[in-house]
Structures are given as C-alpha cells and as structure tokens.
C-alpha cells in the first residue's frame, strides 16, 4: 500500500471548491495507487462492421428504412453457437448508418490466453439474410500493457483475401460489401 500525504496551503483551504477538488483528487490518487491488476488478461475483442449493399451502394442498416431487418441478422461461430453483437449508430460526420459491434473474444476464451505466445485464429459467420452471408477469419496476437492487454496484431480475411481494417486497441473496424 502506498501512503500519500498532501498538505494544503491556507489560501486553498479558504476556497471550498478548490478544497473539494483537491480532496477528490487525493482520494482518487490514493485508491488508484492501491489497485492491483492482471497484465496478462484479455478483456475482449470486437469487430465493428459496416455493411454496404453491393447492388445499390447504400448502407444495409440505417436508423430509418434499413434495406434488411435488424431482426434477421445472425452471428455465430463455426460450431453454430451464437456470438453476441449490438447495433450502434455511426460516428458523427459520416453518412448515418448502423454499425454492428461483434464481441468475438472474451477473457474466458482459451484463444485469448494463447494469443500472448502465438497467433490465434477464430471464424465469425454473419448472416444478414439467406442471400447475404459472410465468413470472416480473424487472426490476432496480444501483448501486455499497463494493467491489461491490447492486440499486437490483427488480420481479418474473407474468402482468403485480407480486408483493410482500422485497428484499435481491442477492436478492428471495417466496411464490407455484400
């Protein structure tokens, strides 16, 4: 345990707002210095996907008047087990559409722990409808950082072709035409 001693000047103590802020900061500093963390734990891995209809060039999922029903979307692994996902609105400044956040990796997943020593791969199957389907292979390695882990590398492919992505600390973002 780290002990932190902070002294306040007489002028600061006379200002209640400054005193309150400094008290909060000192308590936060004290609590954070006592926190323990596991640097070899994978918190999770996410795919953030935008789908564009190949024939019309429009986003498939939009907040209003989507080309396909959101209820028809199914995401699962190679064993047919469902994989959790959420719909999220696109970032401001982009054409309004919905992206799909697919939670493909969690800390209980054996691949997560193996990814610190060697590249691991996992397949994610996405069915938007009976005609619009995709199978993505995600290969990744992890590295430890202060109190956690991030992707050291992540490659996503579809039909044997690598897809350009924007890599985040725990995510990969891309757009696909189906």
C-alpha positions as CSV (number, residue, x, y, z in Angstrom):
1,X,0.0,0.0,0.0
2,X,1.3,3.5,-0.9
3,X,0.6,6.2,1.6
4,X,0.1,9.7,0.2
5,X,0.4,12.8,2.3
6,X,-0.9,16.0,0.9
7,X,-0.7,19.4,2.6
8,X,-2.9,22.3,1.6
9,X,-2.0,25.9,1.9
10,X,-4.1,28.2,4.0
11,X,-5.4,30.0,0.8
12,X,-6.6,26.8,-0.8
13,X,-8.5,25.7,2.3
14,X,-10.4,29.0,2.3
15,X,-11.8,28.3,-1.1
16,X,-14.4,25.4,-0.7
17,X,-14.4,24.4,-4.4
18,X,-10.6,24.1,-4.6
19,X,-10.6,22.2,-1.4
20,X,-13.3,19.8,-2.6
21,X,-11.5,19.2,-5.9
22,X,-8.1,18.6,-4.2
23,X,-9.7,16.2,-1.7
24,X,-11.3,14.3,-4.5
25,X,-8.0,14.1,-6.4
26,X,-6.1,13.0,-3.4
27,X,-8.6,10.2,-2.6
28,X,-8.6,9.1,-6.3
29,X,-4.8,9.0,-6.2
30,X,-4.7,7.0,-3.0
31,X,-7.3,4.5,-4.3
32,X,-5.6,4.1,-7.7
33,X,-2.2,3.5,-6.2
34,X,-3.6,0.6,-4.2
35,X,-5.3,-1.1,-7.2
36,X,-3.9,-4.3,-8.4
37,X,-4.2,-5.5,-12.0
38,X,-3.6,-8.6,-14.1
39,X,-1.4,-7.6,-17.1
40,X,-2.0,-10.9,-18.9
41,X,-5.7,-10.8,-19.0
42,X,-7.6,-10.2,-22.3
43,X,-10.6,-8.0,-21.7
44,X,-12.2,-8.7,-25.0
45,X,-12.1,-8.3,-28.8
46,X,-14.5,-6.6,-31.0
47,X,-15.3,-6.3,-34.7
48,X,-17.0,-3.1,-35.8
49,X,-18.6,-3.7,-39.2
50,X,-20.5,-1.5,-41.6
51,X,-22.3,-3.4,-44.4
52,X,-22.9,-1.9,-47.9
53,X,-25.3,-3.4,-50.4
54,X,-23.2,-4.4,-53.4
55,X,-26.0,-3.7,-55.9
56,X,-27.3,-0.3,-54.6
57,X,-24.2,1.0,-52.9
58,X,-26.3,2.0,-49.8
59,X,-25.7,1.1,-46.3
60,X,-27.7,-2.0,-45.4
61,X,-28.5,-1.0,-41.9
62,X,-29.7,2.6,-41.2
63,X,-31.6,4.1,-38.3
64,X,-34.7,4.5,-40.5
65,X,-35.7,2.4,-43.5
66,X,-32.9,-0.3,-43.5
67,X,-32.6,-2.4,-46.6
68,X,-32.8,-5.5,-44.3
69,X,-34.5,-6.1,-41.0
70,X,-32.2,-5.9,-38.0
71,X,-34.0,-8.9,-36.6
72,X,-32.8,-11.1,-39.4
73,X,-29.1,-10.7,-38.5
74,X,-27.5,-13.8,-37.0
75,X,-23.8,-14.0,-35.9
76,X,-22.3,-17.3,-34.8
77,X,-19.1,-19.3,-34.6
78,X,-18.1,-22.4,-36.6
79,X,-19.9,-24.7,-34.1
80,X,-23.2,-22.8,-34.6
81,X,-23.0,-21.1,-31.2
82,X,-24.4,-17.5,-31.2
83,X,-21.9,-14.7,-30.8
84,X,-23.1,-11.5,-29.1
85,X,-23.5,-8.3,-31.2
86,X,-25.0,-4.9,-30.9
87,X,-26.2,-2.3,-33.4
88,X,-24.6,1.2,-32.8
89,X,-25.1,4.4,-34.8
90,X,-22.2,5.6,-36.9
91,X,-19.9,8.3,-35.7
92,X,-21.0,11.9,-36.4
93,X,-19.7,13.3,-39.7
94,X,-20.3,10.1,-41.5
95,X,-23.4,9.2,-43.6
96,X,-25.9,8.0,-41.0
97,X,-25.9,4.2,-40.7
98,X,-25.7,1.5,-38.1
99,X,-22.6,-0.5,-37.5
100,X,-22.5,-3.9,-35.9
101,X,-20.3,-4.5,-32.9
102,X,-19.4,-8.2,-32.7
103,X,-17.9,-9.4,-29.4
104,X,-15.8,-12.2,-30.8
105,X,-13.3,-12.7,-27.9
106,X,-13.6,-12.6,-24.1
107,X,-11.3,-13.3,-21.2
108,X,-12.7,-16.8,-20.7
109,X,-11.9,-17.7,-24.3
110,X,-8.8,-20.1,-24.4
111,X,-7.7,-18.4,-27.6
112,X,-7.3,-15.1,-25.7
113,X,-4.7,-16.6,-23.4
114,X,-2.8,-18.4,-26.1
115,X,-2.6,-15.2,-28.2
116,X,0.2,-13.9,-25.9
117,X,2.6,-16.6,-27.2
118,X,1.3,-17.3,-30.7
119,X,-1.1,-16.2,-33.4
120,X,-4.6,-17.4,-32.9
121,X,-7.5,-17.5,-35.4
122,X,-11.2,-17.6,-35.0
123,X,-14.0,-17.6,-37.5
124,X,-17.1,-15.4,-37.3
125,X,-20.1,-16.2,-39.5
126,X,-22.5,-13.3,-40.3
127,X,-25.9,-14.0,-41.9
128,X,-27.8,-10.8,-42.9
129,X,-30.3,-12.8,-44.9
130,X,-30.4,-16.1,-46.8
131,X,-28.6,-14.4,-49.8
132,X,-26.2,-12.1,-47.8
133,X,-23.7,-14.1,-45.8
134,X,-20.1,-13.7,-44.9
135,X,-17.5,-15.7,-43.0
136,X,-14.6,-13.7,-41.5
137,X,-11.4,-15.2,-40.2
138,X,-9.7,-13.2,-37.5
139,X,-6.1,-13.9,-36.7
140,X,-4.5,-12.0,-33.8
141,X,-1.8,-11.8,-31.2
142,X,-1.9,-9.9,-27.9
143,X,0.6,-8.1,-25.8
144,X,0.5,-6.8,-22.3
145,X,0.3,-3.2,-21.4
146,X,0.0,-1.5,-18.0
147,X,-3.0,-3.2,-16.3
148,X,-4.3,-5.1,-19.3
149,X,-3.7,-6.2,-22.9
150,X,-4.2,-5.0,-26.5
151,X,-4.0,-6.5,-29.9
152,X,-0.4,-6.6,-31.0
153,X,-1.6,-7.6,-34.5
154,X,-5.0,-8.4,-36.0
155,X,-5.7,-9.5,-39.6
156,X,-9.2,-10.2,-40.9
157,X,-9.8,-12.1,-44.1
158,X,-12.8,-13.1,-46.1
159,X,-12.6,-15.8,-48.8
160,X,-8.9,-15.9,-48.4
161,X,-8.4,-12.2,-49.0
162,X,-7.2,-9.8,-46.3
163,X,-9.7,-7.0,-45.6
164,X,-8.3,-3.5,-44.9
165,X,-9.1,-2.5,-41.3
166,X,-8.7,0.3,-38.8
167,X,-7.0,-1.4,-35.8
168,X,-8.0,-0.2,-32.3
169,X,-6.6,-1.4,-29.0
170,X,-9.2,-4.1,-28.6
171,X,-11.1,-3.8,-31.9
172,X,-10.9,-3.9,-35.7
173,X,-13.2,-1.7,-37.8
174,X,-14.1,-2.3,-41.5
175,X,-16.7,-2.0,-44.2
176,X,-17.8,-4.9,-46.3
177,X,-19.9,-5.1,-49.5
178,X,-22.5,-7.9,-49.6
